[in-house]
């Protein structure tokens, strides 16, 4: 089985991408980098028929899923993704000021992924550059995450949260079905995770409610709501994000994160390259 590269290589890839942006894109236009790393232009996958169902009649969410609409790594497509239509996240003033004071280098080097930490919830969906696999059976939701070969298991019988839950990277979760939509309510999420991979940190009071549905065989849709009175002025709900059934493999690759022992060694060079493109 082929192994994907770990996160030190991911940081190096950022440096290479920045170098390309500083030269190639300036000379050849906005699409140069995207075309350089992927010259095919596949159309979005068709719906593929109705979603399969489990023995209890609920939609079967099982499959290997890629972010986007082509069922493979999005870098293979020159077609730019349409921007999500979302309201601005209502950060508290002091949180907004702190986030705006972070350089892009700091965001990269402080992110959980670069530091070999689990992506957490909802990061396994919204900050995950790799595919993931879902397995559903009546009463149970299992998600296998290719990044660091992580996983989570949630029972879908709406069992109550414990009175004093310990903080966990994926939180303490209660799940149930609302029609054909799976709802997962998570609290006690470890503060070392981020809500999104853009510096959106959170407090111990974060609550995430995820909604997952499969409108057709080839498509999975995901939305989350965040409530965190120490970070947000009010609850916020994301747009629906699309994922497509893998068209290239029905299994995940081995992908362990090798710890970045000295991330500071990348900082100066990465700062120079990113500043060049601000």
ROLUM-950988 format. One record per residue (C-alpha): residue in one letter; residue number from 1; z, y, x. Coordinates in steps of 0.05 Angstrom, whole numbers, padded with zeros to 5 digits. Layout:
N
@residu A; num NUM; z Z; y Y; x X;
...
// end
This chain:
278
@residu X; num 1; z 00000; y 00000; x 00000;
@residu X; num 2; z -00018; y 00069; x 00027;
@residu X; num 3; z 00039; y 00118; x 00036;
@residu X; num 4; z 00033; y 00192; x 00021;
@residu X; num 5; z 00056; y 00243; x 00072;
@residu X; num 6; z 00127; y 00270; x 00071;
@residu X; num 7; z 00149; y 00342; x 00064;
@residu X; num 8; z 00146; y 00363; x 00137;
@residu X; num 9; z 00071; y 00351; x 00131;
@residu X; num 10; z 00074; y 00391; x 00066;
@residu X; num 11; z 00100; y 00451; x 00104;
@residu X; num 12; z 00045; y 00443; x 00156;
@residu X; num 13; z -00006; y 00440; x 00099;
@residu X; num 14; z 00020; y 00507; x 00075;
@residu X; num 15; z 00007; y 00536; x 00143;
@residu X; num 16; z -00063; y 00509; x 00144;
@residu X; num 17; z -00077; y 00534; x 00074;
@residu X; num 18; z -00052; y 00604; x 00094;
@residu X; num 19; z -00098; y 00604; x 00154;
@residu X; num 20; z -00157; y 00585; x 00111;
@residu X; num 21; z -00139; y 00639; x 00061;
@residu X; num 22; z -00137; y 00692; x 00115;
@residu X; num 23; z -00207; y 00676; x 00140;
@residu X; num 24; z -00250; y 00632; x 00096;
@residu X; num 25; z -00232; y 00663; x 00030;
@residu X; num 26; z -00243; y 00733; x 00056;
@residu X; num 27; z -00312; y 00714; x 00080;
@residu X; num 28; z -00335; y 00669; x 00023;
@residu X; num 29; z -00297; y 00692; x -00039;
@residu X; num 30; z -00242; y 00668; x -00085;
@residu X; num 31; z -00267; y 00597; x -00094;
@residu X; num 32; z -00276; y 00580; x -00021;
@residu X; num 33; z -00209; y 00544; x -00010;
@residu X; num 34; z -00214; y 00505; x -00074;
@residu X; num 35; z -00285; y 00484; x -00059;
@residu X; num 36; z -00266; y 00465; x 00012;
@residu X; num 37; z -00214; y 00415; x -00012;
@residu X; num 38; z -00252; y 00388; x -00072;
@residu X; num 39; z -00326; y 00393; x -00086;
@residu X; num 40; z -00330; y 00354; x -00151;
@residu X; num 41; z -00325; y 00389; x -00217;
@residu X; num 42; z -00304; y 00337; x -00269;
@residu X; num 43; z -00300; y 00355; x -00342;
@residu X; num 44; z -00233; y 00348; x -00378;
@residu X; num 45; z -00220; y 00277; x -00402;
@residu X; num 46; z -00237; y 00263; x -00474;
@residu X; num 47; z -00178; y 00246; x -00520;
@residu X; num 48; z -00192; y 00172; x -00512;
@residu X; num 49; z -00172; y 00151; x -00581;
@residu X; num 50; z -00103; y 00149; x -00614;
@residu X; num 51; z -00040; y 00140; x -00573;
@residu X; num 52; z -00014; y 00069; x -00568;
@residu X; num 53; z 00050; y 00053; x -00604;
@residu X; num 54; z 00111; y 00011; x -00590;
@residu X; num 55; z 00138; y -00045; x -00634;
@residu X; num 56; z 00182; y 00005; x -00671;
@residu X; num 57; z 00121; y 00049; x -00689;
@residu X; num 58; z 00139; y 00106; x -00641;
@residu X; num 59; z 00086; y 00131; x -00592;
@residu X; num 60; z 00085; y 00091; x -00527;
@residu X; num 61; z 00088; y 00144; x -00471;
@residu X; num 62; z 00077; y 00092; x -00417;
@residu X; num 63; z 00027; y 00105; x -00361;
@residu X; num 64; z 00015; y 00140; x -00295;
@residu X; num 65; z 00005; y 00214; x -00308;
@residu X; num 66; z -00026; y 00272; x -00269;
@residu X; num 67; z -00015; y 00345; x -00283;
@residu X; num 68; z -00076; y 00378; x -00313;
@residu X; num 69; z -00135; y 00352; x -00354;
@residu X; num 70; z -00176; y 00309; x -00305;
@residu X; num 71; z -00132; y 00248; x -00294;
@residu X; num 72; z -00130; y 00256; x -00218;
@residu X; num 73; z -00105; y 00306; x -00166;
@residu X; num 74; z -00125; y 00375; x -00189;
@residu X; num 75; z -00148; y 00394; x -00119;
@residu X; num 76; z -00210; y 00351; x -00132;
@residu X; num 77; z -00234; y 00401; x -00183;
@residu X; num 78; z -00264; y 00470; x -00170;
@residu X; num 79; z -00247; y 00490; x -00242;
@residu X; num 80; z -00188; y 00536; x -00242;
@residu X; num 81; z -00132; y 00521; x -00291;
@residu X; num 82; z -00124; y 00567; x -00350;
@residu X; num 83; z -00060; y 00608; x -00343;
@residu X; num 84; z -00002; y 00587; x -00388;
@residu X; num 85; z 00014; y 00636; x -00444;
@residu X; num 86; z 00089; y 00644; x -00437;
@residu X; num 87; z 00139; y 00700; x -00449;
@residu X; num 88; z 00171; y 00727; x -00386;
@residu X; num 89; z 00235; y 00690; x -00368;
@residu X; num 90; z 00294; y 00734; x -00390;
@residu X; num 91; z 00333; y 00735; x -00326;
@residu X; num 92; z 00398; y 00774; x -00322;
@residu X; num 93; z 00389; y 00839; x -00282;
@residu X; num 94; z 00428; y 00815; x -00222;
@residu X; num 95; z 00389; y 00749; x -00221;
@residu X; num 96; z 00323; y 00785; x -00227;
@residu X; num 97; z 00341; y 00830; x -00169;
@residu X; num 98; z 00362; y 00771; x -00126;
@residu X; num 99; z 00298; y 00732; x -00140;
@residu X; num 100; z 00254; y 00792; x -00128;
@residu X; num 101; z 00289; y 00802; x -00061;
@residu X; num 102; z 00268; y 00733; x -00037;
@residu X; num 103; z 00206; y 00729; x 00007;
@residu X; num 104; z 00155; y 00675; x -00006;
@residu X; num 105; z 00177; y 00642; x 00058;
@residu X; num 106; z 00249; y 00639; x 00034;
@residu X; num 107; z 00226; y 00610; x -00033;
@residu X; num 108; z 00188; y 00555; x 00004;
@residu X; num 109; z 00243; y 00539; x 00054;
@residu X; num 110; z 00300; y 00540; x 00003;
@residu X; num 111; z 00264; y 00498; x -00049;
@residu X; num 112; z 00295; y 00429; x -00064;
@residu X; num 113; z 00231; y 00392; x -00047;
@residu X; num 114; z 00224; y 00420; x 00024;
@residu X; num 115; z 00298; y 00403; x 00035;
@residu X; num 116; z 00288; y 00331; x 00011;
@residu X; num 117; z 00330; y 00340; x -00051;
@residu X; num 118; z 00312; y 00310; x -00119;
@residu X; num 119; z 00271; y 00357; x -00162;
@residu X; num 120; z 00317; y 00349; x -00221;
@residu X; num 121; z 00304; y 00367; x -00294;
@residu X; num 122; z 00255; y 00397; x -00312;
@residu X; num 123; z 00229; y 00398; x -00240;
@residu X; num 124; z 00204; y 00326; x -00244;
@residu X; num 125; z 00152; y 00353; x -00293;
@residu X; num 126; z 00140; y 00426; x -00276;
@residu X; num 127; z 00151; y 00427; x -00200;
@residu X; num 128; z 00122; y 00359; x -00182;
@residu X; num 129; z 00056; y 00359; x -00143;
@residu X; num 130; z 00049; y 00284; x -00148;
@residu X; num 131; z 00038; y 00235; x -00205;
@residu X; num 132; z 00094; y 00202; x -00243;
@residu X; num 133; z 00100; y 00140; x -00285;
@residu X; num 134; z 00132; y 00133; x -00353;
@residu X; num 135; z 00155; y 00068; x -00384;
@residu X; num 136; z 00179; y 00069; x -00455;
@residu X; num 137; z 00207; y 00012; x -00497;
@residu X; num 138; z 00245; y 00019; x -00563;
@residu X; num 139; z 00311; y 00053; x -00546;
@residu X; num 140; z 00295; y 00071; x -00473;
@residu X; num 141; z 00255; y 00122; x -00433;
@residu X; num 142; z 00243; y 00109; x -00358;
@residu X; num 143; z 00210; y 00158; x -00311;
@residu X; num 144; z 00189; y 00138; x -00241;
@residu X; num 145; z 00175; y 00198; x -00196;
@residu X; num 146; z 00131; y 00187; x -00135;
@residu X; num 147; z 00165; y 00243; x -00096;
@residu X; num 148; z 00219; y 00208; x -00055;
@residu X; num 149; z 00211; y 00147; x -00100;
@residu X; num 150; z 00260; y 00177; x -00150;
@residu X; num 151; z 00273; y 00154; x -00221;
@residu X; num 152; z 00312; y 00168; x -00284;
@residu X; num 153; z 00331; y 00127; x -00345;
@residu X; num 154; z 00350; y 00156; x -00412;
@residu X; num 155; z 00371; y 00118; x -00475;
@residu X; num 156; z 00339; y 00145; x -00538;
@residu X; num 157; z 00394; y 00128; x -00587;
@residu X; num 158; z 00424; y 00199; x -00587;
@residu X; num 159; z 00488; y 00177; x -00554;
@residu X; num 160; z 00537; y 00235; x -00545;
@residu X; num 161; z 00548; y 00271; x -00479;
@residu X; num 162; z 00615; y 00255; x -00445;
@residu X; num 163; z 00669; y 00307; x -00454;
@residu X; num 164; z 00674; y 00322; x -00380;
@residu X; num 165; z 00607; y 00300; x -00349;
@residu X; num 166; z 00599; y 00298; x -00274;
@residu X; num 167; z 00541; y 00340; x -00247;
@residu X; num 168; z 00479; y 00298; x -00233;
@residu X; num 169; z 00411; y 00316; x -00205;
@residu X; num 170; z 00377; y 00295; x -00270;
@residu X; num 171; z 00436; y 00316; x -00313;
@residu X; num 172; z 00473; y 00278; x -00366;
@residu X; num 173; z 00421; y 00264; x -00420;
@residu X; num 174; z 00420; y 00248; x -00494;
@residu X; num 175; z 00353; y 00232; x -00526;
@residu X; num 176; z 00323; y 00217; x -00594;
@residu X; num 177; z 00257; y 00219; x -00631;
@residu X; num 178; z 00237; y 00274; x -00678;
@residu X; num 179; z 00176; y 00245; x -00712;
@residu X; num 180; z 00127; y 00230; x -00655;
@residu X; num 181; z 00162; y 00276; x -00605;
@residu X; num 182; z 00215; y 00251; x -00557;
@residu X; num 183; z 00271; y 00301; x -00547;
@residu X; num 184; z 00316; y 00297; x -00485;
@residu X; num 185; z 00378; y 00342; x -00483;
@residu X; num 186; z 00408; y 00348; x -00413;
@residu X; num 187; z 00472; y 00382; x -00388;
@residu X; num 188; z 00514; y 00380; x -00324;
@residu X; num 189; z 00453; y 00389; x -00279;
@residu X; num 190; z 00468; y 00394; x -00205;
@residu X; num 191; z 00463; y 00466; x -00182;
@residu X; num 192; z 00424; y 00446; x -00120;
@residu X; num 193; z 00363; y 00436; x -00164;
@residu X; num 194; z 00317; y 00492; x -00188;
@residu X; num 195; z 00290; y 00500; x -00258;
@residu X; num 196; z 00222; y 00516; x -00228;
@residu X; num 197; z 00197; y 00514; x -00157;
@residu X; num 198; z 00192; y 00591; x -00154;
@residu X; num 199; z 00265; y 00608; x -00138;
@residu X; num 200; z 00291; y 00599; x -00209;
@residu X; num 201; z 00360; y 00575; x -00192;
@residu X; num 202; z 00412; y 00558; x -00244;
@residu X; num 203; z 00487; y 00554; x -00257;
@residu X; num 204; z 00533; y 00498; x -00279;
@residu X; num 205; z 00521; y 00520; x -00351;
@residu X; num 206; z 00447; y 00503; x -00352;
@residu X; num 207; z 00423; y 00463; x -00412;
@residu X; num 208; z 00352; y 00436; x -00414;
@residu X; num 209; z 00319; y 00408; x -00477;
@residu X; num 210; z 00254; y 00372; x -00462;
@residu X; num 211; z 00201; y 00353; x -00513;
@residu X; num 212; z 00148; y 00301; x -00496;
@residu X; num 213; z 00091; y 00278; x -00541;
@residu X; num 214; z 00027; y 00238; x -00533;
@residu X; num 215; z -00025; y 00266; x -00581;
@residu X; num 216; z -00079; y 00217; x -00557;
@residu X; num 217; z -00088; y 00160; x -00509;
@residu X; num 218; z -00108; y 00203; x -00449;
@residu X; num 219; z -00061; y 00262; x -00458;
@residu X; num 220; z 00013; y 00275; x -00452;
@residu X; num 221; z 00044; y 00342; x -00470;
@residu X; num 222; z 00110; y 00371; x -00445;
@residu X; num 223; z 00153; y 00431; x -00463;
@residu X; num 224; z 00224; y 00450; x -00444;
@residu X; num 225; z 00276; y 00501; x -00467;
@residu X; num 226; z 00328; y 00530; x -00420;
@residu X; num 227; z 00396; y 00558; x -00437;
@residu X; num 228; z 00439; y 00587; x -00382;
@residu X; num 229; z 00484; y 00646; x -00399;
@residu X; num 230; z 00501; y 00659; x -00326;
@residu X; num 231; z 00427; y 00667; x -00307;
@residu X; num 232; z 00389; y 00684; x -00372;
@residu X; num 233; z 00403; y 00737; x -00424;
@residu X; num 234; z 00379; y 00689; x -00479;
@residu X; num 235; z 00349; y 00619; x -00485;
@residu X; num 236; z 00276; y 00611; x -00464;
@residu X; num 237; z 00222; y 00561; x -00483;
@residu X; num 238; z 00162; y 00544; x -00440;
@residu X; num 239; z 00090; y 00534; x -00462;
@residu X; num 240; z 00065; y 00463; x -00472;
@residu X; num 241; z 00039; y 00433; x -00407;
@residu X; num 242; z -00015; y 00380; x -00406;
@residu X; num 243; z -00016; y 00316; x -00366;
@residu X; num 244; z -00072; y 00264; x -00365;
@residu X; num 245; z -00072; y 00189; x -00357;
@residu X; num 246; z -00090; y 00169; x -00286;
@residu X; num 247; z -00163; y 00150; x -00277;
@residu X; num 248; z -00154; y 00126; x -00206;
@residu X; num 249; z -00093; y 00081; x -00203;
@residu X; num 250; z -00043; y 00047; x -00249;
@residu X; num 251; z 00013; y 00049; x -00197;
@residu X; num 252; z 00049; y 00099; x -00154;
@residu X; num 253; z 00047; y 00103; x -00078;
@residu X; num 254; z 00108; y 00099; x -00033;
@residu X; num 255; z 00129; y 00169; x -00017;
@residu X; num 256; z 00195; y 00181; x 00018;
@residu X; num 257; z 00216; y 00250; x 00040;
@residu X; num 258; z 00231; y 00252; x 00115;
@residu X; num 259; z 00284; y 00305; x 00125;
@residu X; num 260; z 00264; y 00372; x 00155;
@residu X; num 261; z 00315; y 00375; x 00211;
@residu X; num 262; z 00298; y 00445; x 00234;
@residu X; num 263; z 00262; y 00483; x 00178;
@residu X; num 264; z 00274; y 00549; x 00216;
@residu X; num 265; z 00220; y 00528; x 00265;
@residu X; num 266; z 00168; y 00539; x 00211;
@residu X; num 267; z 00196; y 00605; x 00186;
@residu X; num 268; z 00166; y 00656; x 00233;
@residu X; num 269; z 00096; y 00626; x 00234;
@residu X; num 270; z 00096; y 00616; x 00158;
@residu X; num 271; z 00121; y 00687; x 00147;
@residu X; num 272; z 00065; y 00715; x 00189;
@residu X; num 273; z 00011; y 00675; x 00153;
@residu X; num 274; z 00037; y 00689; x 00083;
@residu X; num 275; z 00047; y 00763; x 00096;
@residu X; num 276; z -00025; y 00768; x 00119;
@residu X; num 277; z -00046; y 00749; x 00048;
@residu X; num 278; z 00002; y 00792; x 00007;
// end
